[in-house]
Amino acid sequence: MNRRKAKAKVARAHRKVRNARADFLHRTSTNLIRRADTIVIEDLAVANMVKNRRLARVISDAGWGEFRRQLEYKAERAGRTLVVIDRWYPSSKTCSNCGHLLAKLSLSTRHWTCPGCRTRHDRDINAAENIVAAGRAVAGHNPGDACGAGVRRQGSSLPQSALKQETRAVRRPA
Ligand SMILES: [Zn+2]
């Protein structure tokens, strides 16, 4: 295969990945908007995180900014509420059971036990619980009617902690 052909092939492969990713983001955002009245996301500081070289690829690859943009316009179009939680809210380090705040939680720690109430946490699920609770407080929902839905990135071999994966949906009562 000559050089030009090889180059074209690589470009095609890149295009394919881009399309698959765009498709995934659209399907995921549409799905969330369809089944939830209120969607809570964390305002991840995409620009700041991209300055951190280790996180840059992960964040850019995940298309978080684009995902949020899609949720915003789709929520508006469908009359849904999108709640964006402050990026400095310590969603990962706070125990969703008792509110204990850890001084430190490294990115590589996937599970931890709360020193306050001994609850064992999955890092991402705990963060999601906190974010959905904060979102409910903002949106004024009563605490009984929500359940969450995690959003997983496609083919995730990435350190998911960097994304925290805490997009959760507040479902309509059945
Ligand atoms: Zn606790």
Boltz pocket constraint, residues with backbone or C-beta under 6 A from the ligand:
constraints:
  - pocket:
      binder: B
      contacts: [[A, 95], [A, 96], [A, 97], [A, 98], [A, 99], [A, 100], [A, 114], [A, 115], [A, 116], [A, 117], [A, 118], [A, 119]]
      max_distance: 6.0
